[in-house]
């Protein structure tokens, strides 16, 4: 009886592997470095150091960011330089409410506006998501005011914070995580009642006694 043993092939039995520089369609079986600095199916280059890769479903490949993408450093800290965020503050506004008048707070100065989503006292959501809104407004000349409401008025719903004023001057706060769809808007309104006339004032200025920040959290 004859037993035939087939030898295990060695790497040298095959053609020498090569890396080809040139053009190739993403997702092909070939391993080539394309002229757009990607390996077919895998992103090979980015101009952002420590970038977090993302998957391009249309091209069928992982890819990095050319700018503004999230990065993670060697100690695990993540930075998202392009994440939508806003900080604004108000200047003084006199005799705005007090007799149950609904007043839209005017935000005079932008401290920062990443993404350019704030204008004319209105924040416009650039994408769907959850947004953390932290707002405070200091009111003076409350007098006999019996109730106050600071409202985050978004397209989906209004988020209200009610307070019973106890002094001549108070800080009202409304801090919420709110749901917004792309192109939804957000403004801040104030209603105070019980003074008999619109005699209540908003205290503003660079001390940030009346200010608001917005940050996309999800």
C-alpha positions in Angstrom: 0.0 0.0 0.0 1.3 3.4 -0.9 0.6 6.4 1.3 0.9 9.8 -0.4 1.7 12.7 1.9 1.0 16.2 0.6 3.6 18.6 2.1 2.3 21.6 3.9 2.9 24.6 1.6 5.3 27.3 2.7 4.8 31.0 2.2 7.7 31.0 -0.3 5.6 28.7 -2.5 3.3 31.6 -3.2 3.9 34.8 -5.1 5.6 37.5 -3.2 2.9 39.7 -1.6 2.9 43.3 -2.7 1.4 46.5 -1.7 0.1 48.5 -4.6 -0.2 52.3 -4.5 -3.0 53.6 -6.7 -6.8 53.7 -7.0 -9.2 51.0 -5.9 -12.8 50.7 -4.9 -13.6 50.5 -1.2 -14.6 47.1 0.0 -12.8 45.1 -2.7 -10.9 41.9 -1.9 -7.6 43.6 -2.9 -5.4 45.1 -0.2 -4.2 48.3 -1.7 -3.4 51.7 -0.4 -5.6 54.1 -2.4 -4.7 57.6 -3.5 -7.1 59.1 -1.0 -5.0 57.7 1.8 -7.2 54.7 2.8 -6.7 51.0 2.6 -9.8 49.5 0.9 -12.2 48.9 3.8 -10.0 50.6 6.4 -9.1 54.2 6.9 -5.4 54.6 6.8 -4.9 58.3 7.4 -6.3 61.4 9.1 -5.1 64.9 9.8 -6.4 64.8 13.4 -4.0 63.3 15.9 -5.5 60.5 18.2 -8.7 60.6 16.2 -11.5 58.1 16.9 -12.3 56.3 13.7 -15.9 56.1 12.3 -17.6 53.8 9.8 -18.7 55.2 6.4 -21.6 52.9 5.4 -21.8 54.3 1.9 -18.1 53.8 1.1 -17.9 50.6 3.2 -14.8 51.7 5.2 -13.5 53.1 8.4 -12.3 56.7 8.2 -10.9 59.4 10.3 -11.7 63.1 10.5 -10.1 66.0 8.6 -10.9 68.4 11.4 -13.1 68.8 14.5 -13.5 65.1 15.2 -13.5 63.6 18.7 -10.0 62.6 19.9 -8.8 60.5 22.8 -5.4 61.1 24.3 -3.0 58.6 25.9 -4.6 58.9 29.3 -8.1 58.3 28.0 -9.4 61.9 28.0 -11.9 62.5 25.2 -12.2 65.9 23.5 -15.0 66.8 21.1 -14.1 70.2 19.8 -17.0 70.4 17.4 -19.7 69.3 19.9 -22.5 72.0 19.8 -22.3 74.2 22.9 -23.3 77.8 23.8 -22.8 80.2 26.6 -24.5 83.6 26.7 -25.4 86.3 29.3 -27.9 89.1 29.5 -27.6 92.8 30.1 -29.9 94.8 32.3 -33.6 94.8 31.2 -36.0 97.1 33.0 -39.7 96.8 33.8 -40.1 93.6 31.8 -42.8 91.8 33.8 -44.7 91.8 37.1 -48.3 91.9 36.1 -48.3 88.4 34.6 -46.7 89.6 31.4 -44.9 86.9 29.4 -41.4 88.3 28.6 -38.8 86.7 26.3 -35.3 87.1 27.9 -32.8 88.9 25.7 -29.3 87.4 25.7 -27.0 90.2 24.7 -23.5 88.6 24.6 -22.2 85.3 23.4 -19.2 84.0 25.4 -18.9 81.1 23.0 -21.1 79.5 20.3 -19.5 76.3 18.9 -21.2 75.5 15.7 -22.9 78.9 15.2 -26.3 77.7 16.5 -27.3 80.8 18.6 -28.7 84.0 17.2 -31.4 86.6 18.0 -31.9 85.2 21.5 -32.7 81.7 20.0 -30.8 78.5 20.1 -31.4 76.2 17.0 -30.5 72.5 17.4 -28.2 71.5 14.6 -29.0 67.7 15.0 -31.5 65.5 16.9 -30.5 64.8 20.5 -30.6 65.6 24.1 -29.4 69.0 25.2 -28.4 70.1 28.7 -29.7 73.7 29.4 -28.6 75.5 32.5 -30.3 78.9 32.9 -30.4 81.5 35.6 -32.0 84.9 35.7 -31.7 87.4 38.6 -34.7 89.6 39.1 -34.9 92.9 41.1 -37.8 95.0 42.2 -40.0 92.0 43.0 -42.0 94.0 45.5 -45.3 92.1 46.2 -44.8 89.5 43.6 -46.6 86.3 44.5 -45.4 83.9 41.8 -42.7 83.5 39.1 -42.1 81.1 36.3 -38.9 80.7 34.3 -39.6 78.7 31.1 -37.3 76.9 28.6 -39.6 77.1 25.5 -38.5 74.5 23.0 -40.3 73.3 19.9 -41.4 70.0 21.4 -42.6 71.4 24.8 -42.0 74.1 27.4 -40.1 73.2 30.5 -41.3 75.4 33.4 -39.8 76.1 36.8 -42.2 77.8 39.3 -41.1 79.8 42.3 -42.8 81.8 45.0 -40.6 84.9 45.5 -39.6 85.7 49.1 -37.5 88.8 48.7 -37.0 92.0 46.7 -34.3 90.4 44.6 -34.0 86.7 43.7 -32.2 84.3 41.3 -34.5 82.0 39.4 -33.0 78.9 37.9 -34.2 76.3 35.4 -31.8 73.4 34.6 -33.0 70.6 32.4 -32.0 68.0 29.8 -34.4 68.5 27.0 -35.2 66.7 23.8 -34.7 68.6 20.5 -35.0 67.6 16.9 -32.8 69.1 14.2 -33.9 72.7 13.5 -36.0 72.9 16.7 -35.6 76.2 18.6 -35.2 77.2 22.2 -35.9 80.5 23.9 -36.3 81.6 27.5 -39.4 83.3 28.9 -40.2 84.9 32.2 -43.5 85.5 33.9 -43.9 87.3 37.3 -47.3 88.1 38.8 -48.5 90.1 41.8 -46.8 93.4 41.6 -49.7 95.2 39.9 -47.5 96.5 37.1 -44.6 95.5 35.0 -42.0 96.8 37.4 -39.6 93.8 37.7 -36.1 94.1 36.3 -33.5 91.6 35.0 -30.1 92.2 36.5 -27.4 91.5 33.9 -23.8 92.2 33.0 -20.4 90.6 32.9 -20.8 89.2 36.5 -23.0 86.6 34.8 -25.9 87.1 37.2 -28.2 86.2 34.3 -26.7 83.6 32.0 -27.3 80.4 30.1 -25.3 77.5 28.8 -26.3 74.8 26.4 -24.4 71.5 25.7 -25.4 68.5 23.6 -25.1 65.5 25.8 -26.7 62.7 23.7 
